[in-house]
């Protein structure tokens, strides 16, 4: 989907970019949907990298709001992939979309080893892409930004830099 609004994951850093380790390994992400703008079409774009030992057969299971939507066979070695999952009407009718991940699998060797685990990192750039026009409501924009916001300050004229630096030094003691 191009030209629409993107929705970023909410929560702490570990919730916005979970790392799944082990067999099994679990993680989740929450995306807060706009409340004042009705979404009619959207897809989850999941970017991840995986590191799977040679002696492991592993699968990444992805569920949306508790319903299984994808099972991805993970190749051995290191790999970066993108998975697109269309969201259904009932997903978009909620206040948020919960995406859960599970790594499942087995070791193909009969010998116990520390190398029988799996690693999947959900990467920045994971988002929900929508067909919605730019959001007008501040509340909707805040939710779509994952409940994060930034502050900006206009550049100070060069003659102001020195007084501001002195003022900051004095205020620190």
N, C-alpha and C positions, 0 to 999 in steps of 0.2 A: 504494500500500500504506500503510495507516494503522495505527498502534498497534504497529509493529514496531521493530526496531533499525535505525539508520542507520550506514553505514560511510563515513568521510571519506577523501579522497585522502591518500596518504603522500608523503613526500619533502620536498625544499626548496620554498620559496615558488614558484619558477618551475615546479616540477613539479606543485604543487597547483593552480596557476591559470595554465596556459600561455597565451601569446599567439602566435597563428599569423599570420605576415605573408608577403606575397608570393604569387606564383603560380609554382611551387607553394609551399606552406607546411606545416610539419609540427609536431606536438606529441604528447605522451602523458601519461597519468596512470596511476598504479598504486594499486589499492585492496587492502589486506591483509585477507583473509577470516579469520573466527574459526577457530581450530583445534579447540577443545573443544566448540563448538556447531555442529551440522550445519544448514546452510541448505538449505531445500527450495524456496524461491521468493524471487526478488529481481528488481529492475529497476534499471538505471542511469538516473539522472535527470541529464541534461546541460543546464545553463543556459549560454547564450552570447549575446554580442552580436556583430554583424558590421557592418562598414563597407565597402561595395563601391561603387566608382566607377560612373558611368553607362555607361561604355564597356567594362564587364567582365561576362562571364558566368561565374559561379563556383559551385562545388559543394563542400560540406563532406562528406567521406567519413569515416565512423566505423566502426572495426573493434574487435572485442572478442576478445582473445587471438588475434589474427592473422586472424580471420574477419570479412569485411565484413558489417556489420549494417544500415547506413543510408547513403543518399546524399541530402543535403538541398540543394535548389536555393536559393542565397542571393540574395535580392532586392537590387537596387541601393539605395543609400542606407544609412541606419542602421536597425538592427532588433535587438530582443532576443527570443530564443526559448527554448523548452524542448523537449527531445527525450527521450522515454522509450523505453528499449530493454529488453525482457524478457531476463533472463539465462537461459541454458540450463543443464540439469543438468550438462553437462560443464564449464561455467564455474564452477559452485559446488563442484565436486569438487576444484578446485585450491586452492593456498595463497593465491593472489592473482588479481585480475582486472586485466589490462592493457588500457587503452582508448587507442587511437591515433587521431589526427585528421590529415587531409590536406585542404588547400584545393587544388583544381585548377580550371583555367579558362583562358579566352582573352580577349584584348582584341578588341572588335568594331571598333575603328578601325585603319586601316592605318598610322597615324602613331604612332611611338614616343613615349611620354610617361612622366613620372614618376608619373602617375595611373593606371597599369595594374595596380597591385597590389591586394591584398585584405587585410583585417584581421579576425581572429576572436579574441575574448577569451573564454576559458572562465571563467565567473563563480563566485564563492563561492555555495554552495548546491548545487553539483554534488556528487552523492553516489550511493551505492547504498542503496536502501530495501529492507528485507527483512521477512519475516513472522515473524522470530525474536523470542522474548520477550526482555526485558532480559538482557544477558549477565552471568553469575555470575562467570566467571573474570577475574581481573585481567589476565592475558595477552590474553584475547580483547577486553576493553574497551580495552586499550592499542592493539591492532592496529586495532580499529574506529575509534579516534580518530585514525588516521593516524600512529601512533607519536608522538603529542604528548600531553603531560599538563600540568595546571596545578596550582599550589600555592595554598592559601588560608590565611589567618591570621585567627584570630578578632579581632574588634575589641577594641582595648585600652580599658580604662576611661579616661575623660577625664583623671583624675588621673595616669595613666601616660604620657600623651603627652609632657609636658615632659621627664621623666627619659630617656625613650627618645630624644628628639631630641638631648638633650645627649650621651648616650652615643654616638650615631651621629656627631655632630660630632667628638667626641674621637677616635674610632677612625679617622677620615679624616685626622687630623693637623692 
